[in-house]
Amino acid sequence: MLSDIPIVPPDTPLLNKVDQGVSLHDLDTAELVKLAEELRAYLLYSVGQTGGHFGAGLGVVELTVALHHVYNTPQDRIVWDVGHQTYPHKILTGRMAQMSSMRQADGLAGFPKRAESEYDAFGVGHSSTSISAAMGMALAAQQLGISRKVVAVIGDGAITGGMAIEALAHAGHERPNMLVVLNDNQMSIGHNTGGLATYFAKIWASKFYISMREGSKRVLEKIRPAWELAKRTEEHMKGMVAPGTLFEELGFHYIGPLDGHDLPGLIHTLENMKDLEGPQFLHIRTMKGKGFLPAERDPVGYHAINKIEAKPKGPQPALPAARPKGPKYQDVFGRWLCDMAARDSRLVGITPAMCEGSGMVDFARRFPERYYDVAIAEQHALTLAAGMACDGLKPVVAIYSTFLQRGYDQLIHDIALQDLDVTFGIDRAGLVGQDGPTHHGAFDLSFLRCIPNMVIGAPSDENECRQMLYTAYQYPGPAAVRYPRGTGPGAVIFEAMTGMRIGQAVEVRSGAGVAILNFGALLSEALAAADQLNATVVDMRWVKPFDRDMVLAMAQRHSLLVTLEENAVAGGAGAGVNEFLAAQGLSPAILNLGLPDAFIEHGNQADQRAWAGLDAAGICKRITSSRELTQLQLAASGKFPSAIELTRTTS
């Protein structure tokens, strides 16, 4: 229960000393064990105060303490993967007092960030990048003659990503001096523990075994048959008790699996492995949510939590009933997916490890034989869908906008080039809030719009999202529907699924002087701004193809066209309108509103939209400035300014 999370700071005398500059190298084993207890208690408290990623950090407390004790950080590099494991790392590296600002504007990021601390060796938001980055650092140290240790900590399913496997294969070839720690928290590699496995792991990590292994290798290499027999014997022994044969074949010296919560054992093993030459692989088993029973029992549900609000004491006045919130867009997608699957047996659902986040839990339960979670492997997800589409199935890929970036080549070459019937539900399009720039869906319209054969829809409310998904599914080629994180404006969702005319817009408010062409989820902000300006508002609905007749009609009736989207201005939906009008030889005054040419930092979605000028006040301000500029230029020249001139002047 969340009520079990403390709302008052725990007593942490050792952790306070570390925060004040006492080195972990100076603490003995008993003190380090006590420090880990305090660290876990403080992590429980601090995340309860701010909300954020929860279970993964609790699972790596002992590992984090051991790494910072054994290695000379930040001179030695620790690369974390996935990034939400790093809350304990942040607490131990001088940021304990800042934990109350986690994921808030101007506060700590929820992931490692190089600009935030010298201890954050590599920025991480997506997964499966650590081995590649750590290998690059190890090779750089080798090239520059720098004495430095490099560790990649990969966990929470990240080892399932194809990029991680590619890096393992390359490291086995180049043989850099580096350590890969697999934090296996039962979310990726299967079970293989027990007394015998632990016993052999301790043997393989011992200095005696390592010296015997290397000494025997030098002797027996001169007698090839004997060496081959010894090597095969060792591999078969390991294969019987541990899943390490694969890593050994890739060129790593494998140790494990070890109990990742046995801090003395971890320290002993890391000290033995620290100075070994070549690529090393340490496999540890941890429990996601360790130390908080509800999270141990439900690691998925406690992956992240909301801020815990303290209950006021004494009787409280009755509050008016809160207006019930509508469903999240991901749930609108999930309901449509189930309804569509019930109608069409050809439908299959694919997700790259985002079942819960993409709203597919009910689909997975009701249609398990048609549900495919491919793990953290976006490239594979798209080409899998392409293969299915080749042979008569109708795949629906549920994917976050920011994760679709990782499968871009497959989207172009394997799906669009072959004009295959694949439907994309693109979640988290636009600004996502506290997860920040690594997770914003800022670029999908820009990188999708240039691909031939693509159809792209951007619904403005929940019902439009449902009907647009149905329409995209009926289209016999690649079609994408992009929708934002969170809830919508609360539109009534019709049970009946009716097709929309692809490329048709609708005028939702008539005004004068200014026409706002809205693409997607900012329609309510556009309408609020239009009420103040008496502007026309068009719900464009489709980005590719868009309603060209509507755009021409708006250009004829208004002195200023405004395009509005929660996507990068560069190459986005507004750019498509500019290109079309220019091709027609027209140059009406145009203002393109969208995300600026910058990475927007973490905070809440409302603040991010206000900063980007995409709330009603920001839209009004930009339009008012543009109208004044337009009038001045008209008076001076007697003609409309060009779209490019006006956009540059008002940016």
C-alpha positions as CSV (number, residue, x, y, z in Angstrom):
1,M,0.0,0.0,0.0
2,L,1.2,3.5,-0.8
3,S,0.1,4.5,2.8
4,D,3.1,2.4,4.0
5,I,5.6,4.8,2.4
6,P,7.0,7.1,5.1
7,I,6.0,10.8,4.9
8,V,8.7,12.0,7.4
9,P,12.4,11.7,6.8
10,P,14.1,8.6,8.2
11,D,17.1,8.7,10.5
12,T,20.1,8.4,8.2
13,P,23.3,9.3,10.1
14,L,25.7,7.4,7.8
15,L,24.0,8.6,4.6
16,N,24.2,12.2,5.9
17,K,28.0,11.8,6.4
18,V,28.4,10.5,2.8
19,D,26.3,13.4,1.5
20,Q,28.7,15.7,3.4
21,G,31.8,14.3,1.8
22,V,32.7,11.1,3.6
23,S,34.0,8.6,1.0
24,L,32.5,5.2,0.6
25,H,36.0,3.9,0.3
26,D,36.6,4.7,3.9
27,L,33.6,2.6,5.2
28,D,34.0,-1.0,6.3
29,T,31.6,-3.7,5.3
30,A,29.4,-3.4,8.4
31,E,29.1,0.3,7.8
32,L,28.3,-0.2,4.1
33,V,25.5,-2.7,5.0
34,K,24.1,-0.1,7.4
35,L,24.4,2.6,4.7
36,A,22.4,0.4,2.2
37,E,19.6,0.2,4.8
38,E,19.6,3.9,5.2
39,L,19.7,4.5,1.5
40,R,16.7,2.3,0.9
41,A,14.8,4.0,3.6
42,Y,15.6,7.4,2.3
43,L,14.7,6.4,-1.3
44,L,11.3,5.2,-0.1
45,Y,10.7,8.6,1.6
46,S,12.0,10.8,-1.2
47,V,10.1,9.1,-4.0
48,G,7.0,9.3,-1.9
49,Q,7.5,13.1,-1.6
50,T,7.9,13.6,-5.4
51,G,6.6,10.6,-7.2
52,G,8.7,9.0,-9.9
53,H,10.3,5.7,-10.7
54,F,10.2,3.4,-7.8
55,G,10.8,-0.3,-8.0
56,A,14.0,-0.4,-10.1
57,G,15.9,1.9,-7.7
58,L,14.9,-0.2,-4.7
59,G,16.3,-3.2,-6.4
60,V,19.8,-1.8,-7.0
61,V,20.6,-0.3,-3.6
62,E,23.3,-2.8,-2.7
63,L,24.8,-2.8,-6.2
64,T,25.0,1.0,-6.2
65,V,26.7,1.0,-2.8
66,A,29.1,-1.7,-3.9
67,L,30.0,0.0,-7.2
68,H,30.8,3.4,-5.6
69,H,32.8,1.6,-2.9
70,V,34.9,-0.5,-5.2
71,Y,35.4,2.0,-8.1
72,N,36.9,5.4,-8.1
73,T,34.0,7.4,-9.5
74,P,33.7,9.7,-11.3
75,Q,37.2,9.0,-12.7
76,D,36.0,5.5,-13.3
77,R,32.9,5.4,-15.4
78,I,29.5,3.8,-14.5
79,V,27.0,3.8,-17.3
80,W,23.4,3.0,-16.2
81,D,20.8,1.3,-18.4
82,V,17.9,1.7,-18.0
83,G,18.1,5.2,-16.5
84,H,15.3,4.9,-13.9
85,Q,17.6,2.7,-11.8
86,T,19.7,5.7,-10.8
87,Y,17.9,7.3,-7.9
88,P,20.2,5.6,-5.4
89,H,23.2,6.6,-7.5
90,K,22.0,10.3,-7.4
91,I,21.5,10.2,-3.6
92,L,25.1,8.9,-3.1
93,T,26.7,11.4,-5.5
94,G,25.9,14.7,-3.8
95,R,22.3,15.2,-4.8
96,M,20.5,13.9,-1.7
97,A,19.2,17.4,-0.8
98,Q,17.9,17.9,-4.3
99,M,15.8,14.7,-4.4
100,S,12.7,16.8,-3.4
101,S,13.0,18.4,-6.8
102,M,13.0,15.1,-8.8
103,R,11.3,15.4,-12.2
104,Q,10.1,19.0,-11.5
105,A,10.9,22.1,-13.5
106,D,14.6,23.2,-12.8
107,G,15.0,20.1,-10.5
108,L,16.7,16.8,-10.9
109,A,16.0,14.7,-14.0
110,G,14.5,11.3,-13.6
111,F,17.4,9.8,-15.6
112,P,21.2,10.2,-15.7
113,K,22.1,13.5,-17.3
114,R,25.7,14.6,-18.1
115,A,24.9,18.3,-17.5
116,E,23.6,17.5,-14.0
117,S,26.6,15.8,-12.5
118,E,30.1,14.6,-13.4
119,Y,29.0,11.2,-11.9
120,D,26.5,10.8,-14.7
121,A,28.8,9.4,-17.3
122,F,26.2,9.0,-20.0
123,G,22.7,10.4,-20.5
124,V,20.1,7.6,-20.6
125,G,16.4,7.7,-21.4
126,H,15.9,4.9,-23.9
127,S,17.4,1.5,-23.1
128,S,20.0,-1.0,-24.3
129,T,22.6,1.7,-24.9
130,S,25.0,1.1,-21.9
131,I,27.2,-1.5,-23.4
132,S,27.9,0.4,-26.6
133,A,28.6,3.6,-24.6
134,A,30.8,1.9,-22.0
135,M,32.7,0.2,-24.7
136,G,33.3,3.5,-26.4
137,M,34.6,4.9,-23.2
138,A,36.9,1.9,-22.6
139,L,38.3,2.2,-26.1
140,A,38.8,5.9,-25.7
141,A,40.7,5.3,-22.4
142,Q,42.9,2.8,-24.2
143,Q,43.5,5.1,-27.2
144,L,44.4,8.0,-24.9
145,G,46.5,6.0,-22.4
146,I,44.2,6.8,-19.5
147,S,44.0,4.4,-16.5
148,R,40.3,4.2,-16.1
149,K,37.7,1.4,-15.2
150,V,34.4,1.3,-17.1
151,V,31.3,-0.5,-16.0
152,A,28.0,-0.8,-17.8
153,V,25.0,-1.7,-15.6
154,I,22.2,-3.1,-17.7
155,G,18.9,-4.1,-16.3
156,D,15.1,-4.1,-16.1
157,G,14.8,-5.9,-19.4
158,A,17.3,-3.7,-21.4
159,I,19.4,-6.8,-22.3
160,T,16.6,-7.8,-24.6
161,G,17.3,-4.9,-26.9
162,G,19.1,-5.7,-30.1
163,M,21.6,-2.9,-29.7
164,A,22.8,-4.6,-26.4
165,I,23.4,-7.9,-28.2
166,E,25.2,-6.1,-31.1
167,A,27.5,-4.4,-28.5
168,L,28.2,-7.6,-26.7
169,A,29.3,-9.2,-30.0
170,H,31.5,-6.3,-30.9
171,A,33.1,-6.2,-27.4
172,G,33.9,-9.8,-27.7
173,H,35.8,-9.0,-30.9
174,E,37.6,-5.9,-29.8
175,R,38.2,-7.1,-26.2
176,P,38.2,-3.8,-24.3
177,N,38.8,-3.8,-20.6
178,M,35.3,-3.3,-19.3
179,L,32.7,-4.9,-17.0
180,V,29.1,-5.5,-17.9
181,V,26.8,-6.0,-14.9
182,L,23.5,-7.6,-15.8
183,N,20.9,-6.6,-13.2
184,D,18.5,-9.5,-13.7
185,N,15.4,-8.5,-11.7
186,Q,13.2,-11.2,-13.2
187,M,12.0,-8.8,-15.9
188,S,14.2,-10.3,-18.6
189,I,16.4,-13.4,-18.4
190,G,14.7,-16.5,-16.8
191,H,15.3,-18.1,-13.5
192,N,18.5,-20.0,-12.9
193,T,19.6,-19.8,-9.3
194,G,20.2,-22.1,-6.4
195,G,22.9,-23.3,-4.1
196,L,24.9,-25.0,-6.7
197,A,24.9,-21.9,-9.1
198,T,25.9,-19.6,-6.2
199,Y,28.7,-22.0,-5.2
200,F,30.2,-22.2,-8.7
201,A,29.8,-18.4,-9.1
202,K,31.9,-17.9,-6.0
203,I,34.5,-20.3,-7.3
204,W,34.7,-18.6,-10.8
205,A,35.1,-15.2,-9.2
206,S,37.9,-16.3,-6.8
207,K,41.4,-15.1,-7.4
208,F,42.6,-18.7,-7.1
209,Y,40.3,-19.9,-9.9
210,I,41.2,-17.0,-12.2
211,S,44.9,-17.5,-11.7
212,M,44.6,-21.3,-12.3
213,R,42.5,-20.6,-15.4
214,E,44.9,-18.1,-16.9
215,G,48.0,-20.2,-15.9
216,S,46.5,-23.4,-17.4
217,K,45.6,-21.5,-20.5
218,R,49.2,-20.5,-21.1
219,V,50.4,-24.1,-20.5
220,L,47.7,-26.0,-22.4
221,E,47.6,-23.7,-25.4
222,K,50.9,-25.4,-26.4
223,I,49.0,-28.7,-26.4
224,R,46.0,-27.9,-28.4
225,P,43.9,-31.1,-27.8
226,A,44.4,-30.8,-24.1
227,W,43.4,-27.1,-24.1
228,E,40.3,-27.7,-26.2
229,L,39.2,-30.5,-23.8
230,A,39.8,-28.3,-20.8
231,K,37.9,-25.4,-22.4
232,R,34.9,-27.6,-23.3
233,T,34.9,-29.1,-19.8
234,E,34.7,-25.7,-18.2
235,E,32.0,-24.5,-20.6
236,H,29.9,-27.6,-19.9
237,M,30.2,-27.2,-16.2
238,K,29.0,-23.6,-16.4
239,G,26.2,-24.5,-18.8
240,M,24.9,-27.0,-16.3
241,V,24.5,-24.5,-13.5
242,A,24.3,-21.0,-15.1
243,P,23.1,-19.2,-18.2
244,G,26.6,-18.0,-19.0
245,T,27.6,-20.1,-22.0
246,L,26.2,-17.5,-24.5
247,F,28.3,-14.7,-23.0
248,E,31.4,-16.9,-22.9
249,E,30.9,-17.7,-26.6
250,L,30.6,-14.0,-27.3
251,G,34.0,-13.5,-25.7
252,F,33.2,-12.4,-22.1
253,H,34.5,-14.0,-18.9
254,Y,31.1,-14.8,-17.2
255,I,30.5,-14.8,-13.5
256,G,27.1,-15.5,-11.9
257,P,24.4,-15.5,-11.2
258,L,25.0,-13.9,-7.8
259,D,22.6,-12.6,-5.2
260,G,22.4,-8.9,-5.9
261,H,21.3,-8.1,-2.4
262,D,24.3,-9.8,-0.7
263,L,26.4,-6.6,-0.3
264,P,29.5,-8.3,1.1
265,G,29.5,-10.9,-1.7
266,L,29.0,-8.2,-4.3
267,I,32.0,-6.2,-3.0
268,H,34.2,-9.3,-2.9
269,T,33.3,-10.3,-6.4
270,L,33.7,-6.7,-7.8
271,E,37.1,-6.4,-6.2
272,N,38.2,-9.6,-7.7
273,M,37.0,-8.7,-11.2
274,K,38.1,-5.0,-11.1
275,D,41.6,-5.5,-12.6
276,L,40.9,-8.4,-15.0
277,E,41.9,-7.8,-18.6
278,G,39.3,-8.0,-21.4
279,P,35.5,-8.0,-21.3
280,Q,34.0,-9.2,-18.1
281,F,30.3,-10.1,-17.4
282,L,28.8,-10.2,-14.0
283,H,25.2,-11.6,-13.7
284,I,23.4,-10.6,-10.5
285,R,19.8,-11.5,-9.5
286,T,17.8,-8.7,-7.7
287,M,14.2,-8.1,-6.7
288,K,12.5,-5.1,-8.2
289,G,11.0,-3.2,-5.3
290,K,13.3,-4.8,-2.7
291,G,12.5,-3.7,0.8
292,F,8.9,-2.6,0.1
293,L,6.6,-5.6,0.2
294,P,3.8,-4.2,-2.1
295,A,6.4,-3.4,-4.8
296,E,8.0,-6.8,-4.4
297,R,4.6,-8.4,-5.0
298,D,3.7,-6.1,-7.9
299,P,6.9,-4.9,-9.6
300,V,4.9,-3.7,-12.7
301,G,2.3,-1.7,-10.7
302,Y,5.1,-0.1,-8.6
303,H,7.4,0.7,-11.5
304,A,6.6,4.3,-10.7
305,I,4.3,6.0,-8.2
306,N,2.6,9.4,-7.8
307,K,3.4,11.8,-5.0
308,I,2.1,10.7,-1.6
309,E,-0.1,13.5,-0.1
310,A,-0.1,13.8,3.6
311,K,-3.6,13.6,5.2
312,P,-4.5,16.6,7.3
313,K,-5.3,16.0,10.9
314,G,-8.7,16.6,12.4
315,P,-12.2,16.9,10.8
316,Q,-12.2,18.4,7.3
317,P,-14.9,20.3,5.5
318,A,-16.7,18.3,2.8
319,L,-15.3,19.0,-0.6
320,P,-17.4,19.3,-3.7
321,A,-17.5,16.1,-5.8
322,A,-14.6,16.1,-8.2
323,R,-15.5,16.0,-11.9
324,P,-14.8,12.4,-13.1
325,K,-11.9,12.3,-15.4
326,G,-12.3,10.7,-18.8
327,P,-10.2,7.8,-20.0
328,K,-6.6,8.3,-21.0
329,Y,-5.8,8.2,-24.7
330,Q,-3.9,4.9,-24.1
331,D,-7.1,3.4,-22.7
332,V,-9.1,4.7,-25.7
333,F,-6.6,2.9,-27.9
334,G,-6.8,-0.3,-25.8
335,R,-10.6,-0.4,-25.9
336,W,-10.6,0.2,-29.7
337,L,-8.0,-2.6,-30.1
338,C,-10.2,-5.1,-28.3
339,D,-13.3,-4.0,-30.1
340,M,-11.6,-4.3,-33.5
341,A,-10.0,-7.6,-32.6
342,A,-13.4,-9.0,-31.8
343,R,-14.6,-8.0,-35.3
344,D,-11.5,-9.0,-37.3
345,S,-9.6,-12.3,-36.6
346,R,-6.7,-11.1,-38.7
347,L,-5.8,-8.3,-36.2
348,V,-2.6,-8.9,-34.2
349,G,-1.2,-6.5,-31.6
350,I,2.5,-5.8,-31.2
351,T,4.3,-3.8,-28.6
352,P,8.0,-3.4,-27.7
353,A,7.7,-4.0,-24.0
354,M,5.0,-1.4,-23.3
355,C,1.9,-3.4,-22.6
356,E,0.7,-1.4,-19.6
357,G,1.8,2.0,-20.9
358,S,0.2,1.4,-24.3
359,G,-3.1,0.3,-22.8
360,M,-2.8,-3.3,-24.1
361,V,-3.4,-5.2,-20.8
362,D,-7.0,-6.1,-21.6
363,F,-6.1,-7.1,-25.1
364,A,-3.3,-9.4,-23.9
365,R,-5.7,-11.1,-21.5
366,R,-8.6,-11.5,-24.0
367,F,-6.5,-12.4,-27.1
368,P,-3.3,-13.9,-25.8
369,E,-2.7,-15.9,-29.0
370,R,-2.8,-12.6,-31.0
371,Y,-0.7,-10.5,-28.6
372,Y,3.1,-10.1,-29.2
373,D,5.4,-8.4,-26.7
374,V,8.7,-8.4,-28.5
375,A,10.7,-6.9,-25.5
376,I,12.8,-3.8,-25.9
377,A,13.3,-4.3,-29.6
378,E,11.6,-1.6,-31.6
379,Q,13.4,-2.5,-34.9
380,H,12.3,-6.1,-34.6
381,A,8.7,-5.0,-33.7
382,L,8.3,-3.2,-37.0
383,T,9.9,-5.8,-39.3
384,L,7.9,-8.5,-37.5
385,A,4.8,-6.5,-38.4
386,A,5.9,-6.2,-42.0
387,G,6.4,-10.0,-42.2
388,M,2.9,-10.6,-40.8
389,A,1.4,-8.1,-43.2
390,C,3.0,-9.9,-46.1
391,D,1.1,-13.0,-45.4
392,G,-2.4,-11.8,-44.6
393,L,-2.5,-10.6,-41.0
394,K,-3.3,-7.0,-40.1
395,P,-0.8,-5.9,-37.4
396,V,-1.3,-3.0,-35.1
397,V,1.9,-1.7,-33.5
398,A,1.4,0.2,-30.2
399,I,4.5,2.3,-29.7
400,Y,5.5,5.5,-28.0
401,S,6.5,8.3,-30.4
402,T,10.0,8.6,-28.9
403,F,10.5,4.8,-29.3
404,L,9.3,4.8,-32.9
405,Q,12.5,6.8,-33.6
406,R,14.5,3.7,-32.9
407,G,12.7,1.7,-35.7
408,Y,12.9,4.4,-38.4
409,D,14.9,2.4,-40.9
410,Q,12.5,-0.5,-40.6
411,L,9.5,1.8,-41.0
412,I,10.9,3.2,-44.3
413,H,12.4,0.1,-45.9
414,D,10.4,-2.8,-44.5
415,I,6.9,-1.3,-44.3
416,A,6.5,1.9,-46.3
417,L,8.6,1.0,-49.3
418,Q,6.6,-2.2,-49.7
419,D,3.3,-0.4,-48.9
420,L,2.4,-2.9,-46.3
421,D,-0.8,-2.8,-44.3
422,V,0.4,-1.9,-40.8
423,T,-1.4,0.4,-38.4
424,F,0.5,2.4,-35.8
425,G,-1.0,3.7,-32.6
426,I,1.6,6.3,-31.6
427,D,1.3,7.1,-27.9
428,R,2.9,10.0,-26.0
429,A,2.9,12.3,-29.0
430,G,3.9,15.8,-28.0
431,L,5.1,16.9,-24.5
432,V,5.0,14.2,-21.9
433,G,5.8,16.0,-18.6
434,Q,8.1,14.7,-16.0
435,D,10.0,12.2,-18.1
436,G,11.4,15.1,-20.1
437,P,13.3,15.4,-23.4
438,T,14.2,11.7,-23.7
439,H,10.5,10.9,-23.8
440,H,8.8,13.8,-25.6
441,G,7.1,12.8,-28.8
442,A,8.5,15.9,-30.5
443,F,9.5,14.7,-34.0
444,D,7.1,12.1,-35.3
445,L,5.2,14.3,-37.6
446,S,8.4,15.6,-39.1
447,F,10.0,12.2,-39.7
448,L,6.8,10.5,-40.8
449,R,5.5,13.2,-43.1
450,C,8.4,12.8,-45.6
451,I,7.8,9.0,-46.0
452,P,5.9,8.0,-49.2
453,N,2.8,5.8,-48.8
454,M,2.2,7.0,-45.2
455,V,-1.1,8.2,-43.9
456,I,-0.9,10.3,-40.7
457,G,-3.8,11.2,-38.4
458,A,-3.8,13.6,-35.4
459,P,-7.1,13.4,-33.5
460,S,-8.2,16.3,-31.3
461,D,-10.3,14.4,-28.8
462,E,-11.1,10.9,-27.5
463,N,-13.9,10.0,-29.9
464,E,-12.0,11.3,-32.9
465,C,-9.1,9.1,-31.8
466,R,-11.3,6.0,-31.7
467,Q,-12.9,6.7,-35.1
468,M,-9.5,7.7,-36.7
469,L,-7.9,4.4,-35.5
470,Y,-10.8,2.5,-37.1
471,T,-10.3,4.5,-40.3
472,A,-6.5,4.0,-40.3
473,Y,-7.0,0.2,-39.8
474,Q,-9.3,0.1,-42.9
475,Y,-6.7,1.8,-45.0
476,P,-4.7,-0.9,-47.0
477,G,-1.3,0.5,-46.3
478,P,0.9,2.1,-43.6
479,A,-1.2,4.4,-41.4
480,A,-0.4,6.1,-38.1
481,V,-2.6,7.8,-35.5
482,R,-0.7,9.9,-33.0
483,Y,-2.2,10.9,-29.7
484,P,-0.9,12.5,-26.5
485,R,-0.1,11.3,-23.0
486,G,-2.9,11.5,-20.4
487,T,-6.5,12.4,-20.7
488,G,-8.3,14.4,-23.4
489,P,-11.0,17.1,-23.2
490,G,-13.7,14.7,-22.2
491,A,-15.5,14.1,-25.5
492,V,-18.3,11.6,-25.6
493,I,-16.9,8.4,-27.1
494,F,-19.3,6.7,-29.5
495,E,-19.4,2.9,-29.4
496,A,-20.1,2.6,-33.1
497,M,-17.0,2.8,-35.2
498,T,-17.6,4.8,-38.4
499,G,-15.0,5.6,-41.0
500,M,-13.8,9.1,-41.6
501,R,-12.8,10.6,-44.9
502,I,-9.0,10.6,-44.9
503,G,-7.7,14.0,-45.5
504,Q,-10.9,15.9,-44.6
505,A,-10.9,18.8,-42.1
506,V,-13.8,20.4,-40.3
507,E,-14.3,24.0,-39.4
508,V,-15.3,24.1,-35.7
509,R,-15.5,27.9,-35.2
510,S,-16.1,30.7,-37.6
511,G,-14.4,34.0,-37.1
512,A,-12.7,36.8,-39.0
513,G,-9.1,37.9,-39.8
514,V,-7.3,34.9,-38.4
515,A,-7.7,31.2,-39.1
516,I,-6.1,28.7,-36.8
517,L,-5.4,25.3,-38.5
518,N,-5.1,22.9,-35.6
519,F,-3.4,19.5,-36.0
520,G,-4.1,17.3,-33.0
521,A,-4.6,17.6,-29.3
522,L,-4.3,21.4,-28.9
523,L,-7.8,22.1,-30.2
524,S,-9.2,23.2,-26.8
525,E,-6.3,25.7,-26.5
526,A,-6.9,26.9,-30.0
527,L,-10.6,27.5,-29.3
528,A,-9.9,29.3,-26.1
529,A,-7.5,31.6,-27.9
530,A,-10.0,32.0,-30.8
531,D,-12.7,33.2,-28.4
532,Q,-10.5,36.1,-27.4
533,L,-9.5,36.9,-31.0
534,N,-12.7,36.1,-32.8
535,A,-10.6,33.7,-35.0
536,T,-11.7,30.9,-37.1
537,V,-10.6,27.4,-35.9
538,V,-10.3,24.4,-38.2
539,D,-9.7,20.9,-36.8
540,M,-7.4,19.6,-39.6
541,R,-7.5,16.0,-38.3
542,W,-5.1,14.6,-40.9
543,V,-1.5,15.6,-41.4
544,K,-0.9,13.5,-44.5
545,P,-2.8,14.0,-46.7
546,F,-4.3,17.2,-45.3
547,D,-7.3,19.0,-46.6
548,R,-5.9,21.3,-49.3
549,D,-9.3,22.7,-50.3
550,M,-9.9,23.8,-46.7
551,V,-6.5,25.5,-46.5
552,L,-7.1,27.4,-49.8
553,A,-10.5,28.5,-48.5
554,M,-9.0,29.7,-45.2
555,A,-6.3,31.6,-47.1
556,Q,-8.9,33.4,-49.2
557,R,-11.1,34.4,-46.3
558,H,-8.4,35.5,-43.8
559,S,-5.4,37.8,-43.5
560,L,-3.4,35.4,-41.3
561,L,-3.1,31.6,-41.3
562,V,-1.9,30.0,-38.1
563,T,-0.8,26.4,-38.0
564,L,-0.8,24.8,-34.5
565,E,0.7,21.4,-33.5
566,E,2.5,19.8,-30.6
567,N,5.5,18.7,-32.7
568,A,8.7,20.4,-33.8
569,V,7.9,23.3,-36.2
570,A,10.8,22.2,-38.4
571,G,9.3,19.8,-40.9
572,G,6.0,19.4,-39.1
573,A,2.4,19.8,-40.2
574,G,2.7,23.5,-40.6
575,A,5.7,23.1,-42.8
576,G,3.5,20.9,-45.0
577,V,1.0,23.8,-45.3
578,N,3.8,26.2,-46.2
579,E,5.1,23.9,-48.9
580,F,1.7,23.4,-50.4
581,L,0.9,27.1,-50.6
582,A,4.3,27.9,-52.1
583,A,3.7,25.2,-54.7
584,Q,0.5,27.0,-55.6
585,G,2.3,30.3,-56.1
586,L,0.6,31.8,-53.0
587,S,2.2,33.7,-50.2
588,P,-0.3,34.5,-47.5
589,A,0.8,35.6,-44.1
590,I,1.5,32.4,-42.1
591,L,2.5,31.8,-38.5
592,N,3.7,28.3,-37.6
593,L,3.2,27.5,-33.9
594,G,4.7,24.3,-32.5
595,L,7.6,23.1,-30.5
596,P,10.7,25.3,-30.8
597,D,14.2,24.2,-32.0
598,A,15.2,23.1,-28.5
599,F,14.9,20.2,-26.1
600,I,12.3,21.0,-23.5
601,E,13.3,20.0,-20.0
602,H,11.2,18.0,-17.5
603,G,8.3,19.5,-15.6
604,N,4.5,19.2,-15.8
605,Q,2.8,19.2,-19.2
606,A,0.9,22.5,-18.5
607,D,4.1,24.3,-17.7
608,Q,5.9,22.9,-20.7
609,R,3.1,24.0,-23.1
610,A,3.2,27.4,-21.5
611,W,6.9,27.7,-22.0
612,A,6.6,26.6,-25.6
613,G,3.8,29.1,-26.2
614,L,1.2,26.4,-26.9
615,D,-1.3,27.3,-24.3
616,A,-4.2,29.7,-25.0
617,A,-2.3,32.7,-23.6
618,G,0.8,31.9,-25.6
619,I,-1.2,31.4,-28.8
620,C,-3.0,34.7,-28.3
621,K,0.3,36.5,-27.7
622,R,2.0,35.2,-30.8
623,I,-1.0,35.8,-33.0
624,T,-1.5,39.3,-31.7
625,S,2.2,40.1,-32.5
626,S,1.9,38.6,-35.9
627,R,-1.3,40.5,-36.8
628,E,0.4,43.8,-35.9
629,L,3.4,42.9,-38.0
630,T,1.2,41.9,-40.9
631,Q,-0.7,45.2,-40.8
632,L,2.6,47.1,-40.8
633,Q,4.0,45.1,-43.7
634,L,0.8,45.5,-45.7
635,A,0.8,49.2,-45.2
636,A,4.4,49.5,-46.3
637,S,4.3,47.2,-49.3
638,G,0.7,46.8,-50.3
639,K,1.0,43.0,-50.4
640,F,1.1,40.0,-48.1
641,P,4.5,39.2,-46.5
642,S,5.9,35.8,-47.4
643,A,5.3,32.9,-45.1
644,I,9.0,32.5,-44.5
645,E,9.5,36.2,-43.7
646,L,6.7,36.2,-41.2
647,T,7.6,32.9,-39.5
648,R,11.2,34.1,-39.0
649,T,10.2,37.5,-37.7
650,T,7.8,36.1,-35.1
651,S,9.8,33.1,-34.0
